[in-house]
Amino acid sequence: MAYRRIGPIETLNEAWRARVDLWVLCRGCGHARRVKPGHLVVDRGDLSLAKLQSRFKCRRCNAQRAAIVLHDEAGPGR
């Protein structure tokens, strides 16, 4: 049985513990990519999602206009 968090997810560590992935969407060109919060916790520490959102830069158009969306569908190995 998967652990389900009740309440808002506001940090990378909370997203990792709730076993949700993140979609990072560019509001400039629409480019999207799926990110594992566990990888980001190791690289950047436990940031708030709002702070993380302000730091992302699009690989396609180089704009710094990211939006972060939680992706909570359980996949294989979860």
C-alpha positions as CSV (number, residue, x, y, z in Angstrom):
1,M,0.0,0.0,0.0
2,A,1.4,3.4,-1.0
3,Y,1.8,6.1,1.6
4,R,-0.6,9.0,0.9
5,R,0.0,12.3,2.5
6,I,-2.9,14.3,3.7
7,G,-2.4,18.1,3.2
8,P,-0.4,20.3,1.0
9,I,3.0,19.4,-0.3
10,E,5.2,22.4,-0.1
11,T,8.8,21.1,-0.1
12,L,10.9,18.7,-2.1
13,N,11.3,16.4,0.9
14,E,7.5,16.2,1.4
15,A,7.0,15.4,-2.3
16,W,9.7,12.6,-2.1
17,R,8.1,11.1,1.1
18,A,4.6,11.2,-0.5
19,R,6.1,9.5,-3.6
20,V,4.9,12.0,-6.1
21,D,6.9,13.2,-9.1
22,L,7.0,16.8,-10.3
23,W,6.1,18.2,-13.7
24,V,8.1,21.3,-14.5
25,L,6.3,23.3,-17.2
26,C,7.6,26.3,-19.1
27,R,5.0,29.1,-19.2
28,G,7.0,30.6,-22.1
29,C,7.0,27.8,-24.7
30,G,5.1,25.0,-23.1
31,H,8.0,22.6,-22.8
32,A,7.5,20.1,-20.0
33,R,9.6,17.5,-18.2
34,R,9.0,15.1,-15.4
35,V,11.4,15.2,-12.4
36,K,12.0,12.9,-9.5
37,P,12.1,15.0,-6.2
38,G,14.5,12.5,-4.7
39,H,17.2,13.5,-7.2
40,L,16.6,17.2,-6.6
41,V,16.8,16.7,-2.8
42,V,20.3,15.1,-3.2
43,D,21.5,17.9,-5.6
44,R,19.9,21.0,-4.1
45,G,18.7,20.1,-0.6
46,D,15.2,20.4,0.8
47,L,13.9,23.5,-1.0
48,S,10.3,24.8,-1.0
49,L,8.5,24.2,-4.3
50,A,8.0,28.0,-4.7
51,K,11.7,28.6,-4.4
52,L,12.6,25.7,-6.7
53,Q,10.1,27.1,-9.3
54,S,11.9,30.4,-9.4
55,R,15.2,28.7,-10.1
56,F,14.3,26.5,-13.0
57,K,15.3,27.6,-16.5
58,C,13.7,26.1,-19.6
59,R,16.1,23.9,-21.7
60,R,14.3,24.8,-24.9
61,C,13.7,28.6,-24.8
62,N,15.9,29.6,-21.9
63,A,13.1,31.4,-20.1
64,Q,12.9,31.4,-16.4
65,R,9.1,31.1,-16.2
66,A,8.6,27.6,-14.7
67,A,5.4,26.2,-13.1
68,I,5.6,23.1,-10.9
69,V,2.7,20.6,-10.9
70,L,2.6,17.5,-8.7
71,H,2.2,14.2,-10.6
72,D,0.7,11.7,-8.1
73,E,-0.2,8.7,-10.2
74,A,1.6,5.6,-8.8
75,G,3.9,4.0,-11.3
76,P,5.8,0.8,-11.3
77,G,8.1,0.3,-8.4
78,R,6.3,2.7,-6.1
